[in-house]
Structures are given as structure tokens and as C-alpha cells.
């Protein structure tokens, strides 16, 4: 028994000695550390990224953001050290895997509730041999919107031009066939004059709109007497108002001046008055009034017409938008009048607003910067009715 115990003790001593020797040897050998990964950007790359107009993001081999431009963070593409767009992250991983440059288009939802999404043209490329990936994203939202507006504009203009041109062609053929009937010739000639006038108004409105919608500065701005502009606009609308026995009234405050272009202001007011007359019943009146509003002048055109549905009020300043297309064409409207008013207001650094209730009429208000920075009020003693000449 004593011999067996002595054997176990000897074996245990041998094992302990062996383990101690292995530990000493391991400590004496140099420790091999894993090779460090250089995730830093060279100064040249960092400088280029700083001046790029696009949103730029650099990812390391672990998909962490090493560098992101302020634009990328502002658009919500990057938050902290994470790339938030899943589609971009998937593209980056593919590029890292095979080294091929990839391009595409992604849509990023708005960061706030109700905010429109943003469309980006993206380009993803490998950056060096360390697994870094460069992501470039360029906002295409405005370009796509302008292209859509242009397509709609061309389509609408083509449609609007086809209608009077087609009518003129048909009426000319009808007159030719009815050459022996003087009464029919006179009737159809009157219709031709109506369609020709409609075509002329459309072309004039298109020329005016193309002139002012480019956001170009007014060539020769100066003081514009509001009284003179109002009376000139009313005078141009007298004939149309007289045909419906509608009274045009100028009221409000005299002696106000705005800064801008007198012909453009008259054009805007004429369009508002024409619109009011077209959608008002017979034997009513349209009131044009001006008043000072601090550093601005407000000119309002109020009618007693049919009013505008609440759901359509946000769209009435769009080109060719009509609440009632059939009625608008019957009255000779081009669908460009209110769009012109809006662009005139913007060109003057002002705005146009609308109040309307179905069955109770509408009030359109032009708010324009006052000449000299402050609207000088000279009270008008009485309203001046300018009844349409019969």
C-alpha cells in the first residue's frame, strides 16, 4: 500500500514540474499580436471629400462610418457612426466583396412626419485595399420635380392649343360648305373670332408666364402707384364685366406705392378681376381695395361668385388647373391666369393668398413690398365705383 501511494506522489510531482516548465517557456517566448488594421484616411482623400458637392460617406471594413459630410448627416443618411439607408449598406457590402463600382437610385423617407422623401443618385466604389468603401449620394429630388413639371406643362400646352386650333379648322370647313347661306357664314365667323381670341389669350399668357417664371429679377423696378394700376386693370376688364352687368368698384386707401413693375402689376390685377367676373353671377359687383400693411401693401379683389371648394384652394395657382374645366373653357379661361398672378407676386418679393367659401364668393389678396419700406396711408374719403361701360 505504501509503495502504491509513493508511485502516485511521484507521478503528481512529475506532472506539476512539467506544467511549470511549460509556463516558464511560454513566458520567455515573444507574444505575437494581430496585425493592426489601418482605418485612417489619408490627408489627400480627406481633403477631396471635404470639397465634394455630393453627400459623401466612407465606411470601414466593419461598415462603420469613418467620415461623413455634413450634407449626409443633414439628409439623415448617417446617424452617429452608422449608415442608415439599408439599400446603400447592401450596395457597399457588394462593392467590398467584389471590388466593382456600382451606381443606382434610392429614395430616403423624410425625417419628420409629413416631410417628402428625397431621391438620391448614388455611386459606391472601393477605397484602397483595406476594405474601405466610398459612398457618394446626390440629391435628385428637385431635378426630377422640374422634369415632371416640364412634361406636364408640354402635355397641357399641347392639349390647350389643339382645342382652339381644331375648332378653327372645323369652322373654316363649315363656312366653306355653307358659302351660299349668309346667316350661317356670319354665325360661324363669330365662332371663329371667339376661338381665335381664345388662342390669342393663351399665347399671350404663355409668353407672360415664360417671362416671369424663371425667377429673374425685374429689369427696371421702380415705384408703382397702386391707384393707377387698379384703375388700369379695371378699365381693361370693363367690357367683359358690362356683358354680365357686373359693377367694378375701387376702394380702400389712396396714395399707396409698391416697388416693382407697373405692367406686371396691372397684368396680375387684370387676371384676378377677370377671374372674379367669370365666376360671378350677373348683377353683382367686384371690389378691388388697397390698404397699408406695415412694410407691405395689400391689394384685394373680392367677388360674390360661386366660391372655391376647400379641397381645391391649394391647387388653384397651378398652371392649367381648373376647378370646373367645362365652365372655365366656356368662359374663355386659359387656366394660366392665377399661375401668372402667383409668379408676379413672387417676382416682386410678395405673395398671393385666397379666402373662399362655396356660395359666398372669394377674396384674392396680393401682398407686395411697399416703396420706401413703409406703406404710407392716405385715407380714401369715399369708394369709387367704376361701373362697367355698357
One Martini backbone bead per residue (centre of mass of N, CA, C, O) as a GRO file, in nm:
protein
  390
    1UNK     BB    1   0.058   0.062  -0.021
    2UNK     BB    2   0.303   0.254   0.006
    3UNK     BB    3   0.399   0.218  -0.288
    4UNK     BB    4   0.146   0.334  -0.431
    5UNK     BB    5   0.161   0.620  -0.308
    6UNK     BB    6   0.445   0.685  -0.413
    7UNK     BB    7   0.372   0.674  -0.715
    8UNK     BB    8   0.159   0.906  -0.721
    9UNK     BB    9   0.346   1.124  -0.616
   10UNK     BB   10   0.550   1.113  -0.847
   11UNK     BB   11   0.354   1.174  -1.077
   12UNK     BB   12   0.256   1.450  -0.971
   13UNK     BB   13   0.534   1.588  -0.972
   14UNK     BB   14   0.582   1.563  -1.278
   15UNK     BB   15   0.337   1.730  -1.376
   16UNK     BB   16   0.404   1.993  -1.232
   17UNK     BB   17   0.682   2.036  -1.358
   18UNK     BB   18   0.585   2.050  -1.652
   19UNK     BB   19   0.394   2.297  -1.625
   20UNK     BB   20   0.607   2.497  -1.527
   21UNK     BB   21   0.797   2.481  -1.776
   22UNK     BB   22   0.583   2.578  -1.986
   23UNK     BB   23   0.530   2.854  -1.861
   24UNK     BB   24   0.819   2.962  -1.879
   25UNK     BB   25   0.851   2.935  -2.188
   26UNK     BB   26   0.609   3.118  -2.272
   27UNK     BB   27   0.720   3.377  -2.139
   28UNK     BB   28   0.991   3.383  -2.315
   29UNK     BB   29   0.816   3.421  -2.550
   30UNK     BB   30   0.701   3.607  -2.796
   31UNK     BB   31   0.426   3.804  -2.855
   32UNK     BB   32   0.167   3.773  -3.100
   33UNK     BB   33   0.017   4.023  -3.264
   34UNK     BB   34  -0.221   4.148  -3.437
   35UNK     BB   35  -0.259   4.308  -3.716
   36UNK     BB   36  -0.317   4.618  -3.784
   37UNK     BB   37  -0.585   4.831  -3.891
   38UNK     BB   38  -0.602   5.082  -4.133
   39UNK     BB   39  -0.869   5.335  -4.090
   40UNK     BB   40  -0.739   5.569  -4.203
   41UNK     BB   41  -0.717   5.875  -4.368
   42UNK     BB   42  -0.587   6.033  -4.601
   43UNK     BB   43  -0.537   6.362  -4.656
   44UNK     BB   44  -0.627   6.363  -4.955
   45UNK     BB   45  -0.905   6.232  -4.919
   46UNK     BB   46  -1.020   6.430  -4.709
   47UNK     BB   47  -1.002   6.684  -4.894
   48UNK     BB   48  -1.189   6.585  -5.119
   49UNK     BB   49  -1.444   6.533  -4.944
   50UNK     BB   50  -1.477   6.837  -4.847
   51UNK     BB   51  -1.548   6.941  -5.170
   52UNK     BB   52  -1.784   6.781  -5.220
   53UNK     BB   53  -2.120   6.818  -5.323
   54UNK     BB   54  -2.177   6.558  -5.223
   55UNK     BB   55  -2.269   6.302  -5.039
   56UNK     BB   56  -2.026   6.169  -4.805
   57UNK     BB   57  -1.907   5.824  -4.742
   58UNK     BB   58  -1.702   5.629  -4.511
   59UNK     BB   59  -1.625   5.287  -4.487
   60UNK     BB   60  -1.542   5.023  -4.321
   61UNK     BB   61  -1.511   4.676  -4.283
   62UNK     BB   62  -1.762   4.716  -4.052
   63UNK     BB   63  -1.962   4.960  -4.146
   64UNK     BB   64  -1.829   5.205  -4.042
   65UNK     BB   65  -1.811   5.545  -3.993
   66UNK     BB   66  -1.541   5.760  -4.073
   67UNK     BB   67  -1.686   5.957  -4.293
   68UNK     BB   68  -1.903   6.258  -4.300
   69UNK     BB   69  -2.091   6.473  -4.431
   70UNK     BB   70  -2.314   6.716  -4.355
   71UNK     BB   71  -2.523   6.631  -4.570
   72UNK     BB   72  -2.558   6.335  -4.483
   73UNK     BB   73  -2.672   6.412  -4.202
   74UNK     BB   74  -2.904   6.602  -4.290
   75UNK     BB   75  -3.052   6.364  -4.463
   76UNK     BB   76  -3.011   6.085  -4.281
   77UNK     BB   77  -2.778   5.877  -4.370
   78UNK     BB   78  -2.641   5.959  -4.092
   79UNK     BB   79  -2.586   5.803  -3.758
   80UNK     BB   80  -2.320   5.856  -3.626
   81UNK     BB   81  -2.163   5.532  -3.725
   82UNK     BB   82  -2.422   5.499  -3.921
   83UNK     BB   83  -2.585   5.360  -4.192
   84UNK     BB   84  -2.933   5.402  -4.267
   85UNK     BB   85  -2.931   5.295  -4.557
   86UNK     BB   86  -2.992   4.982  -4.664
   87UNK     BB   87  -2.924   4.999  -4.969
   88UNK     BB   88  -2.638   5.116  -4.931
   89UNK     BB   89  -2.524   4.889  -4.756
   90UNK     BB   90  -2.558   4.664  -4.967
   91UNK     BB   91  -2.375   4.794  -5.183
   92UNK     BB   92  -2.117   4.809  -5.012
   93UNK     BB   93  -2.083   4.500  -4.973
   94UNK     BB   94  -2.055   4.428  -5.272
   95UNK     BB   95  -1.806   4.602  -5.328
   96UNK     BB   96  -1.621   4.468  -5.115
   97UNK     BB   97  -1.638   4.179  -5.241
   98UNK     BB   98  -1.571   4.262  -5.576
   99UNK     BB   99  -1.474   4.575  -5.653
  100UNK     BB  100  -1.727   4.706  -5.782
  101UNK     BB  101  -1.884   4.955  -5.930
  102UNK     BB  102  -2.181   5.129  -5.817
  103UNK     BB  103  -2.515   5.217  -5.930
  104UNK     BB  104  -2.803   5.435  -5.834
  105UNK     BB  105  -3.140   5.456  -5.682
  106UNK     BB  106  -3.279   5.629  -5.402
  107UNK     BB  107  -3.522   5.643  -5.124
  108UNK     BB  108  -3.571   5.881  -4.862
  109UNK     BB  109  -3.731   5.940  -4.601
  110UNK     BB  110  -3.857   6.158  -4.408
  111UNK     BB  111  -3.775   6.275  -4.083
  112UNK     BB  112  -4.060   6.392  -4.087
  113UNK     BB  113  -4.377   6.437  -4.060
  114UNK     BB  114  -4.477   6.498  -4.399
  115UNK     BB  115  -4.212   6.463  -4.530
  116UNK     BB  116  -4.051   6.441  -4.804
  117UNK     BB  117  -3.887   6.257  -5.004
  118UNK     BB  118  -3.555   6.153  -5.114
  119UNK     BB  119  -3.366   6.154  -5.413
  120UNK     BB  120  -3.088   5.941  -5.508
  121UNK     BB  121  -2.776   5.944  -5.660
  122UNK     BB  122  -2.557   5.662  -5.661
  123UNK     BB  123  -2.203   5.591  -5.563
  124UNK     BB  124  -2.000   5.292  -5.534
  125UNK     BB  125  -1.660   5.250  -5.396
  126UNK     BB  126  -1.355   5.153  -5.362
  127UNK     BB  127  -1.096   5.224  -5.093
  128UNK     BB  128  -0.866   5.057  -5.155
  129UNK     BB  129  -0.734   4.754  -4.954
  130UNK     BB  130  -0.904   4.777  -4.652
  131UNK     BB  131  -1.236   4.787  -4.705
  132UNK     BB  132  -1.306   5.049  -4.804
  133UNK     BB  133  -1.594   5.275  -4.865
  134UNK     BB  134  -1.745   5.480  -5.113
  135UNK     BB  135  -2.015   5.723  -5.074
  136UNK     BB  136  -2.231   5.873  -5.319
  137UNK     BB  137  -2.485   6.141  -5.285
  138UNK     BB  138  -2.741   6.285  -5.499
  139UNK     BB  139  -2.975   6.519  -5.520
  140UNK     BB  140  -3.287   6.466  -5.734
  141UNK     BB  141  -3.559   6.600  -5.664
  142UNK     BB  142  -3.568   6.869  -5.826
  143UNK     BB  143  -3.515   6.754  -6.107
  144UNK     BB  144  -3.763   6.566  -6.115
  145UNK     BB  145  -3.972   6.787  -6.072
  146UNK     BB  146  -3.906   6.957  -6.324
  147UNK     BB  147  -3.959   6.733  -6.528
  148UNK     BB  148  -4.255   6.691  -6.455
  149UNK     BB  149  -4.346   6.981  -6.513
  150UNK     BB  150  -4.260   6.986  -6.809
  151UNK     BB  151  -4.436   6.755  -6.909
  152UNK     BB  152  -4.706   6.878  -6.821
  153UNK     BB  153  -4.681   7.141  -6.977
  154UNK     BB  154  -4.663   7.023  -7.263
  155UNK     BB  155  -4.927   6.864  -7.250
  156UNK     BB  156  -5.115   7.107  -7.188
  157UNK     BB  157  -5.045   7.286  -7.427
  158UNK     BB  158  -5.124   7.089  -7.647
  159UNK     BB  159  -5.420   7.067  -7.561
  160UNK     BB  160  -5.496   7.374  -7.566
  161UNK     BB  161  -5.420   7.417  -7.870
  162UNK     BB  162  -5.600   7.204  -8.010
  163UNK     BB  163  -5.880   7.316  -7.961
  164UNK     BB  164  -5.884   7.590  -8.128
  165UNK     BB  165  -5.755   7.478  -8.386
  166UNK     BB  166  -5.973   7.265  -8.445
  167UNK     BB  167  -6.212   7.463  -8.452
  168UNK     BB  168  -6.113   7.640  -8.685
  169UNK     BB  169  -6.102   7.419  -8.897
  170UNK     BB  170  -6.401   7.334  -8.880
  171UNK     BB  171  -6.526   7.617  -8.938
  172UNK     BB  172  -6.399   7.658  -9.215
  173UNK     BB  173  -6.541   7.418  -9.349
  174UNK     BB  174  -6.831   7.512  -9.288
  175UNK     BB  175  -6.820   7.778  -9.444
  176UNK     BB  176  -6.759   7.652  -9.717
  177UNK     BB  177  -7.032   7.487  -9.727
  178UNK     BB  178  -7.199   7.777  -9.644
  179UNK     BB  179  -7.168   8.003  -9.873
  180UNK     BB  180  -7.497   8.034  -9.942
  181UNK     BB  181  -7.520   8.116  -9.619
  182UNK     BB  182  -7.503   8.406  -9.455
  183UNK     BB  183  -7.596   8.334  -9.169
  184UNK     BB  184  -7.395   8.101  -9.120
  185UNK     BB  185  -7.139   8.258  -9.172
  186UNK     BB  186  -7.172   8.462  -8.940
  187UNK     BB  187  -7.186   8.256  -8.711
  188UNK     BB  188  -6.911   8.110  -8.768
  189UNK     BB  189  -6.735   8.364  -8.760
  190UNK     BB  190  -6.787   8.425  -8.462
  191UNK     BB  191  -6.660   8.161  -8.360
  192UNK     BB  192  -6.380   8.215  -8.478
  193UNK     BB  193  -6.321   8.468  -8.312
  194UNK     BB  194  -6.337   8.328  -8.038
  195UNK     BB  195  -6.106   8.120  -8.088
  196UNK     BB  196  -5.888   8.328  -8.161
  197UNK     BB  197  -5.893   8.476  -7.890
  198UNK     BB  198  -5.821   8.233  -7.719
  199UNK     BB  199  -5.546   8.184  -7.854
  200UNK     BB  200  -5.427   8.460  -7.787
  201UNK     BB  201  -5.444   8.440  -7.478
  202UNK     BB  202  -5.267   8.192  -7.449
  203UNK     BB  203  -5.010   8.307  -7.575
  204UNK     BB  204  -4.983   8.549  -7.386
  205UNK     BB  205  -4.967   8.384  -7.123
  206UNK     BB  206  -4.715   8.222  -7.201
  207UNK     BB  207  -4.527   8.463  -7.232
  208UNK     BB  208  -4.562   8.576  -6.946
  209UNK     BB  209  -4.477   8.320  -6.792
  210UNK     BB  210  -4.190   8.289  -6.922
  211UNK     BB  211  -4.090   8.569  -6.815
  212UNK     BB  212  -4.147   8.514  -6.481
  213UNK     BB  213  -4.067   8.200  -6.395
  214UNK     BB  214  -3.734   8.236  -6.380
  215UNK     BB  215  -3.660   8.428  -6.134
  216UNK     BB  216  -3.619   8.703  -6.241
  217UNK     BB  217  -3.536   9.008  -6.231
  218UNK     BB  218  -3.649   9.308  -6.246
  219UNK     BB  219  -3.523   9.523  -6.462
  220UNK     BB  220  -3.711   9.810  -6.385
  221UNK     BB  221  -3.758   9.910  -6.097
  222UNK     BB  222  -4.029  10.087  -5.921
  223UNK     BB  223  -4.264  10.304  -5.859
  224UNK     BB  224  -4.611  10.201  -5.793
  225UNK     BB  225  -4.918  10.310  -5.835
  226UNK     BB  226  -5.197  10.161  -5.723
  227UNK     BB  227  -5.429  10.324  -5.840
  228UNK     BB  228  -5.343  10.302  -6.139
  229UNK     BB  229  -5.344   9.994  -6.159
  230UNK     BB  230  -5.638   9.947  -6.084
  231UNK     BB  231  -5.771  10.125  -6.308
  232UNK     BB  232  -5.643   9.978  -6.548
  233UNK     BB  233  -5.759   9.696  -6.488
  234UNK     BB  234  -6.056   9.778  -6.491
  235UNK     BB  235  -6.063   9.891  -6.781
  236UNK     BB  236  -5.990   9.607  -6.917
  237UNK     BB  237  -6.273   9.472  -6.778
  238UNK     BB  238  -6.536   9.622  -6.860
  239UNK     BB  239  -6.659   9.464  -7.097
  240UNK     BB  240  -6.696   9.192  -6.952
  241UNK     BB  241  -6.871   9.308  -6.718
  242UNK     BB  242  -7.104   9.436  -6.891
  243UNK     BB  243  -7.219   9.161  -7.005
  244UNK     BB  244  -7.311   9.102  -6.674
  245UNK     BB  245  -7.369   9.344  -6.492
  246UNK     BB  246  -7.090   9.427  -6.351
  247UNK     BB  247  -6.949   9.590  -6.078
  248UNK     BB  248  -6.669   9.802  -6.048
  249UNK     BB  249  -6.471   9.854  -5.744
  250UNK     BB  250  -6.291  10.114  -5.581
  251UNK     BB  251  -6.095  10.088  -5.277
  252UNK     BB  252  -5.970  10.224  -4.981
  253UNK     BB  253  -5.638  10.337  -5.020
  254UNK     BB  254  -5.457  10.609  -5.094
  255UNK     BB  255  -5.121  10.663  -5.211
  256UNK     BB  256  -4.995  10.396  -5.285
  257UNK     BB  257  -4.673  10.218  -5.299
  258UNK     BB  258  -4.480  10.005  -5.502
  259UNK     BB  259  -4.224   9.772  -5.580
  260UNK     BB  260  -4.176   9.761  -5.947
  261UNK     BB  261  -4.399   9.659  -6.210
  262UNK     BB  262  -4.666   9.792  -6.368
  263UNK     BB  263  -4.748   9.577  -6.584
  264UNK     BB  264  -4.747   9.330  -6.398
  265UNK     BB  265  -4.956   9.436  -6.197
  266UNK     BB  266  -5.186   9.469  -6.399
  267UNK     BB  267  -5.193   9.176  -6.491
  268UNK     BB  268  -5.267   9.053  -6.216
  269UNK     BB  269  -5.529   9.215  -6.168
  270UNK     BB  270  -5.674   9.135  -6.426
  271UNK     BB  271  -5.687   8.832  -6.361
  272UNK     BB  272  -5.854   8.860  -6.102
  273UNK     BB  273  -6.095   9.009  -6.227
  274UNK     BB  274  -6.165   8.810  -6.450
  275UNK     BB  275  -6.220   8.579  -6.256
  276UNK     BB  276  -6.448   8.714  -6.096
  277UNK     BB  277  -6.638   8.757  -6.338
  278UNK     BB  278  -6.659   8.460  -6.446
  279UNK     BB  279  -6.763   8.358  -6.128
  280UNK     BB  280  -7.008   8.555  -6.154
  281UNK     BB  281  -7.301   8.674  -6.133
  282UNK     BB  282  -7.532   8.862  -6.223
  283UNK     BB  283  -7.568   9.169  -6.069
  284UNK     BB  284  -7.292   9.229  -5.943
  285UNK     BB  285  -6.977   9.268  -5.756
  286UNK     BB  286  -6.640   9.407  -5.772
  287UNK     BB  287  -6.372   9.446  -5.533
  288UNK     BB  288  -6.104   9.689  -5.518
  289UNK     BB  289  -5.850   9.692  -5.259
  290UNK     BB  290  -5.642   9.905  -5.050
  291UNK     BB  291  -5.372   9.851  -4.800
  292UNK     BB  292  -5.188   9.891  -4.533
  293UNK     BB  293  -4.895   9.657  -4.413
  294UNK     BB  294  -4.657   9.813  -4.317
  295UNK     BB  295  -4.415   9.698  -4.548
  296UNK     BB  296  -4.691   9.668  -4.701
  297UNK     BB  297  -4.924   9.591  -4.970
  298UNK     BB  298  -5.279   9.537  -5.001
  299UNK     BB  299  -5.454   9.367  -5.268
  300UNK     BB  300  -5.803   9.323  -5.322
  301UNK     BB  301  -6.031   9.067  -5.464
  302UNK     BB  302  -6.387   9.076  -5.459
  303UNK     BB  303  -6.663   8.846  -5.463
  304UNK     BB  304  -7.008   8.693  -5.550
  305UNK     BB  305  -6.958   8.402  -5.609
  306UNK     BB  306  -6.923   8.046  -5.601
  307UNK     BB  307  -6.656   7.962  -5.524
  308UNK     BB  308  -6.417   7.745  -5.348
  309UNK     BB  309  -6.317   7.460  -5.278
  310UNK     BB  310  -6.117   7.359  -5.027
  311UNK     BB  311  -5.960   7.125  -5.187
  312UNK     BB  312  -5.868   7.349  -5.429
  313UNK     BB  313  -5.702   7.595  -5.304
  314UNK     BB  314  -5.401   7.470  -5.331
  315UNK     BB  315  -5.425   7.449  -5.677
  316UNK     BB  316  -5.507   7.724  -5.831
  317UNK     BB  317  -5.187   7.809  -5.900
  318UNK     BB  318  -5.177   7.611  -6.112
  319UNK     BB  319  -5.114   7.510  -6.413
  320UNK     BB  320  -5.425   7.437  -6.564
  321UNK     BB  321  -5.598   7.454  -6.325
  322UNK     BB  322  -5.942   7.332  -6.270
  323UNK     BB  323  -6.231   7.312  -6.110
  324UNK     BB  324  -6.404   7.383  -6.387
  325UNK     BB  325  -6.342   7.307  -6.701
  326UNK     BB  326  -6.602   7.370  -6.859
  327UNK     BB  327  -6.646   7.660  -6.750
  328UNK     BB  328  -6.373   7.778  -6.825
  329UNK     BB  329  -6.400   7.738  -7.134
  330UNK     BB  330  -6.667   7.898  -7.163
  331UNK     BB  331  -6.512   8.173  -7.052
  332UNK     BB  332  -6.204   8.159  -7.180
  333UNK     BB  333  -6.009   8.013  -7.015
  334UNK     BB  334  -5.655   7.903  -6.968
  335UNK     BB  335  -5.528   7.830  -6.668
  336UNK     BB  336  -5.299   8.089  -6.608
  337UNK     BB  337  -5.376   8.334  -6.434
  338UNK     BB  338  -5.293   8.246  -6.136
  339UNK     BB  339  -5.001   8.175  -6.205
  340UNK     BB  340  -4.923   8.462  -6.280
  341UNK     BB  341  -4.983   8.593  -6.011
  342UNK     BB  342  -4.780   8.433  -5.845
  343UNK     BB  343  -4.522   8.517  -6.009
  344UNK     BB  344  -4.550   8.818  -5.963
  345UNK     BB  345  -4.530   8.812  -5.657
  346UNK     BB  346  -4.249   8.676  -5.643
  347UNK     BB  347  -4.096   8.889  -5.821
  348UNK     BB  348  -4.174   9.112  -5.577
  349UNK     BB  349  -4.158   8.968  -5.289
  350UNK     BB  350  -4.435   8.821  -5.256
  351UNK     BB  351  -4.793   8.739  -5.226
  352UNK     BB  352  -5.071   8.500  -5.255
  353UNK     BB  353  -5.410   8.485  -5.142
  354UNK     BB  354  -5.701   8.287  -5.017
  355UNK     BB  355  -6.056   8.337  -4.983
  356UNK     BB  356  -6.319   8.082  -4.950
  357UNK     BB  357  -6.679   8.018  -5.018
  358UNK     BB  358  -6.928   7.840  -5.094
  359UNK     BB  359  -7.164   8.084  -5.207
  360UNK     BB  360  -6.969   8.359  -5.099
  361UNK     BB  361  -6.706   8.375  -5.238
  362UNK     BB  362  -6.399   8.570  -5.310
  363UNK     BB  363  -6.049   8.644  -5.189
  364UNK     BB  364  -5.779   8.813  -5.330
  365UNK     BB  365  -5.432   8.865  -5.211
  366UNK     BB  366  -5.191   9.112  -5.256
  367UNK     BB  367  -4.851   9.107  -5.130
  368UNK     BB  368  -4.643   9.400  -5.127
  369UNK     BB  369  -4.381   9.591  -5.134
  370UNK     BB  370  -4.310   9.889  -5.021
  371UNK     BB  371  -4.224  10.193  -5.100
  372UNK     BB  372  -3.956  10.259  -4.879
  373UNK     BB  373  -4.072  10.024  -4.655
  374UNK     BB  374  -4.341  10.207  -4.619
  375UNK     BB  375  -4.678  10.243  -4.581
  376UNK     BB  376  -4.864  10.511  -4.699
  377UNK     BB  377  -5.151  10.656  -4.556
  378UNK     BB  378  -5.446  10.763  -4.749
  379UNK     BB  379  -5.748  10.828  -4.697
  380UNK     BB  380  -6.052  10.740  -4.826
  381UNK     BB  381  -6.352  10.892  -4.846
  382UNK     BB  382  -6.450  10.724  -5.104
  383UNK     BB  383  -6.581  10.513  -5.303
  384UNK     BB  384  -6.506  10.403  -5.645
  385UNK     BB  385  -6.720  10.353  -5.889
  386UNK     BB  386  -6.656  10.134  -6.182
  387UNK     BB  387  -6.857  10.100  -6.413
  388UNK     BB  388  -6.944   9.920  -6.658
  389UNK     BB  389  -6.956   9.961  -6.976
  390UNK     BB  390  -7.224   9.951  -7.221
   0.00000   0.00000   0.00000
